[in-house]
């Protein structure tokens, strides 16, 4: 197959993996807030050293496409494009939420469910503003059940599916939804599941095998929403 460097910067997690033929060769990850610009380059260097290769031996770079943090996505995509241009290799862009759903489906054993063999649904959530999250729904085979969207969560969210099937909510946007969704008997929350470059590996392999490469000149992350800058703070004002 291929040797792929994989970057995940769409959330507060900064994560880098190196995989060959789907097998993990190197991995480094941090959940330190706002650290992407400080640590991403060194993580890439460390992971390549772990795998015993140089950038010139890579077949592709994959970067988590979003949705997620505007700044985090820009940092990840800029680094990925720079590497691809430097060593003339293709760029892959697996979906952030789909990768999270795949990861949850593989590491679900710690959750007590009435019947895991049932048609369980996975709903990764990335924090947006207030009660809004970026989310989507996948089944246990990682097949999408709904569109990825920016969704304001209330007590009626996902009701049609929850009334019929168990659903696991996870990601850094799920915690704030517990109060309104957690009372439903089919709603389960997986507190320790976050985005990770390791979860992007199978999606990146699929994209490479299909030669589904991005246009380096024109590729942009999947922001889902327009960026809105916060108001600058003025000294002396409260």
C-alpha positions, 0 to 999 in steps of 0.5 A: 500500500503506502507510507502516509504521514497523518495530521489531526489538528481540527480540535484542541488535540494536536496529533501526528501519526505515521502509518505504512500499509495501515500499520502504525509506525509512529505516533505523538499527541498532545491535548495542551490548549492552543499548542498546535503552532508550537508543537506540530513541526516537532511532532512531525520530526519525532514521528518520522524518526520513530518510523526510521524514515525521512520525508522523502520516503513518504507516499502521501500526507493526510490531514484531517479536513474538518469541521473544527477549529478554524485556526487548528485546521489552517495550521494543519493544512498549511503544514501538510501542503508544505510537506507535499510541495517539498517532496512532491507527494499527494495530499489526502483529506479524510473527514474529521468526524467520520474518523472519530466515529470509526475510532469510537466503533473500535473502542466502544467496549468500555460502554455498558450498552443493552445490546451492542449487536443492535443498530447502534449509532455513533454521533461525534461532536466537536464544540462550536459556540454555546449549545452548538456542535459540529456533528454527524451520525454513522452506524457501526460499519462507519456508513453515514446516516446523516449529513455533517452539520452545525447543530444547536442541541436541545431536548428534541435533537436526534429524537427520531433516531434515539426513540428507535436505536441506541446512540453514543455521543462523544467528542469535546462537544458532547459534554455540554449536551449531557444535560439535555440529551442524557435523560433519554434511555438510548443516549450514551456518552463516551467521555474519553473519546477525542479526535486522533490521527490514529483514527484517520489511518483507515480513511487515509488508506482508502483515499490513497488506494482510490487515488482520491488526491486533493488539488494542492493549490486549491484545497481548503479545509471543510470549515462548515461555518464562516470564521467569526473573529472575536472582538478585540480586548481594549485595555482599561475596559471591562 
